[in-house]
Amino acid sequence: METLLDGDENIKLIAIAFTSYGWTQTMRDAVARRKTHVNIKRLGQFIDISAFKTRIEELAEKGVFPEVNEFGDCWLKLN
């Protein structure tokens, strides 16, 4: 029986769902800067965080989904 964490596409969709963006701009900035945030705390209410992190790392190594890479990079910055 397949679980939510088994399919690569599922991991990508979960990463997208728990990624949010904010924009900042100062008086000196000519262009707004995008800030990426991941909500690991809420994610833990739905799935096993350590298993999900392992899957994120596996897919990031393959480099097939830019969304997964972005999620993983942002997650690393939290630690």
C-alpha positions in Angstrom: 0.0 0.0 0.0 1.4 3.3 -1.1 1.6 6.2 1.4 1.6 9.9 0.9 5.4 10.0 1.1 6.1 7.3 -1.5 5.3 9.2 -4.7 7.8 11.8 -5.9 4.9 14.0 -7.2 3.3 13.8 -3.8 6.4 15.2 -2.2 6.5 18.0 -4.7 2.9 18.9 -4.0 3.4 18.9 -0.2 6.5 21.1 -0.6 4.5 23.6 -2.7 1.6 23.6 -0.2 3.8 24.4 2.7 5.9 27.0 1.0 4.9 30.7 1.2 6.4 33.9 -0.1 6.6 37.4 1.2 8.0 40.5 -0.4 10.1 43.2 1.2 11.3 46.5 -0.2 13.1 49.3 1.5 13.4 52.9 0.5 16.8 52.2 -1.1 15.7 49.1 -3.0 14.7 49.6 -6.6 13.2 46.1 -6.7 11.2 44.1 -4.2 12.9 41.1 -2.8 11.1 37.8 -2.4 11.4 35.9 0.9 10.6 32.2 0.9 9.2 30.6 4.1 8.4 27.0 4.9 6.0 26.0 7.6 7.5 22.9 9.2 5.4 23.2 12.4 2.1 22.9 10.5 3.5 20.2 8.3 4.2 18.1 11.4 0.5 17.9 12.1 0.0 15.9 8.9 3.0 13.8 8.3 6.2 12.4 9.8 8.7 15.2 9.6 11.8 13.1 9.6 10.5 10.8 6.8 9.5 13.8 4.8 12.9 15.4 5.2 14.6 12.2 4.0 12.4 12.3 0.9 13.1 16.0 0.3 16.8 15.3 0.5 16.5 12.4 -1.9 14.6 14.4 -4.5 16.8 17.4 -4.1 19.8 15.3 -5.0 18.1 14.2 -8.2 17.2 17.8 -9.0 14.0 17.0 -10.8 11.7 19.5 -9.0 12.9 23.1 -8.5 10.0 23.5 -5.9 11.5 20.7 -3.8 15.0 22.2 -4.0 13.7 25.6 -2.9 11.8 24.0 0.0 14.8 22.0 1.1 17.1 25.1 0.9 14.7 27.2 2.9 14.4 24.4 5.5 18.1 24.2 5.9 18.3 27.9 6.7 15.9 27.3 9.6 18.4 25.1 11.4 
